[in-house]
Amino acid sequence: MDLKTSLGISASGLRAQTLRMRVIAENIANQDSVATTPGGDPYRRRVASFRAEVDRATGGTQVRVDRIQTDRSDFQRVYDPGNPAADGEGYVLKPNVSSLVEMADMKAAQRSYEANLSAIEAARSLTMRTIDLLK
């Protein structure tokens, strides 16, 4: 595998994990966002999914964003009769976002991002050593 291919693969991983962290940050930011009208739906958690794609120019398999889909799990019902979004019984639907799950996903995305950065740094280091040997 040549330098351009390995850098392209790692760069695609960086882009994918950046998008994944952006989606997770959006979920965390909206974990308390309820509907604006009684009986309305609150914010629904989003999840990024990826797919492998072969780059025809280099022959390397890169990661691409397949889609960002909504999590169809149930909302939580919380009794809060004073809330403007409360239904006739006084219950408010809360987003299906768990901060524990989001933080675990964020940590996994961070580790993947760091792994791709390490691969880029290793390729750079090997290239610099090769140049030094050719001097």
VMD Tcl script that draws the C-alpha trace (Angstrom):
set ca {
  {0.00 0.00 0.00}
  {1.43 3.38 -0.92}
  {1.42 6.56 1.11}
  {-1.43 8.23 -0.78}
  {-3.72 5.23 -0.27}
  {-2.99 4.91 3.44}
  {-3.48 8.63 4.00}
  {-6.76 8.55 2.05}
  {-8.07 5.67 4.15}
  {-7.14 7.38 7.42}
  {-8.55 10.71 6.23}
  {-11.88 9.06 5.39}
  {-11.93 7.62 8.91}
  {-11.26 11.07 10.37}
  {-14.14 12.57 8.38}
  {-16.50 9.79 9.42}
  {-15.66 10.05 13.12}
  {-15.92 13.85 12.99}
  {-19.46 13.55 11.64}
  {-20.27 10.89 14.24}
  {-19.07 13.18 17.06}
  {-21.10 16.05 15.60}
  {-24.28 13.93 15.64}
  {-23.57 12.77 19.21}
  {-22.98 16.38 20.32}
  {-26.33 17.33 18.78}
  {-28.01 14.50 20.71}
  {-26.44 15.63 23.99}
  {-27.40 19.25 23.35}
  {-31.03 18.26 22.77}
  {-31.45 15.69 25.54}
  {-33.83 18.02 27.40}
  {-35.68 19.42 24.36}
  {-39.37 18.73 24.69}
  {-42.15 19.51 22.24}
  {-43.43 23.07 22.00}
  {-47.08 22.01 21.90}
  {-49.06 19.67 24.16}
  {-48.90 16.08 22.94}
  {-46.15 16.87 20.43}
  {-43.04 14.77 19.89}
  {-39.76 15.88 21.46}
  {-36.33 15.67 19.87}
  {-35.57 12.19 18.55}
  {-32.05 10.78 18.90}
  {-30.03 10.50 15.67}
  {-27.43 7.88 14.81}
  {-24.85 7.93 12.02}
  {-24.21 4.71 10.11}
  {-21.29 4.01 7.80}
  {-20.41 1.81 4.85}
  {-17.19 0.64 3.28}
  {-16.47 1.94 -0.20}
  {-13.62 1.08 -2.53}
  {-11.81 4.10 -3.94}
  {-11.33 3.24 -7.62}
  {-8.36 5.56 -8.00}
  {-6.28 4.00 -5.22}
  {-7.95 0.63 -4.66}
  {-8.17 1.29 -0.91}
  {-11.32 0.64 1.07}
  {-12.55 3.83 2.69}
  {-15.36 4.55 5.10}
  {-18.28 6.72 3.97}
  {-21.35 7.96 5.77}
  {-24.24 5.76 4.73}
  {-26.97 7.81 6.40}
  {-28.01 9.58 9.55}
  {-31.13 7.95 10.83}
  {-33.42 8.57 13.78}
  {-33.60 6.19 16.70}
  {-37.14 4.83 16.79}
  {-37.04 3.80 20.48}
  {-39.81 5.03 22.77}
  {-39.80 8.40 24.48}
  {-39.87 8.68 28.26}
  {-43.09 9.92 29.88}
  {-42.50 12.25 32.81}
  {-45.19 13.74 35.01}
  {-44.86 17.54 34.78}
  {-48.30 19.19 34.70}
  {-46.85 22.72 34.73}
  {-44.94 22.20 31.50}
  {-46.52 23.81 28.39}
  {-45.88 20.57 26.47}
  {-47.84 18.44 28.97}
  {-50.76 16.43 27.67}
  {-54.22 16.31 29.26}
  {-52.97 13.95 32.00}
  {-49.98 16.16 32.84}
  {-47.32 13.98 31.20}
  {-44.53 15.30 29.00}
  {-42.65 13.20 26.47}
  {-38.87 13.44 26.93}
  {-36.31 12.72 24.18}
  {-35.02 9.17 23.78}
  {-31.46 10.37 24.48}
  {-29.43 8.77 27.26}
  {-26.39 10.80 28.28}
  {-24.62 7.60 29.37}
  {-25.05 6.01 25.92}
  {-24.05 9.22 24.17}
  {-20.89 9.61 26.26}
  {-19.91 5.98 25.58}
  {-20.47 6.54 21.85}
  {-18.47 9.77 22.02}
  {-15.57 7.96 23.70}
  {-15.60 5.24 21.02}
  {-15.65 7.88 18.26}
  {-12.79 9.72 19.95}
  {-10.71 6.52 20.13}
  {-11.35 5.80 16.46}
  {-10.40 9.35 15.56}
  {-7.16 9.04 17.55}
  {-6.36 5.72 15.86}
  {-6.69 7.33 12.44}
  {-4.48 10.23 13.53}
  {-1.87 7.73 14.74}
  {-1.95 5.97 11.37}
  {-1.38 9.29 9.58}
  {1.48 10.14 11.94}
  {3.07 6.70 11.35}
  {2.86 7.17 7.57}
  {4.41 10.61 7.88}
  {7.18 9.29 10.11}
  {7.99 6.46 7.71}
  {8.09 8.88 4.80}
  {10.46 11.20 6.68}
  {12.74 8.26 7.54}
  {12.80 7.20 3.90}
  {13.74 10.71 2.82}
  {16.49 10.79 5.44}
  {17.89 7.49 4.16}
  {17.95 8.80 0.60}
  {20.03 11.86 1.55}
}
mol new
graphics top color blue
foreach p $ca { graphics top sphere $p radius 0.5 }
foreach p [lrange $ca 0 end-1] q [lrange $ca 1 end] { graphics top cylinder $p $q radius 0.2 }
display resetview
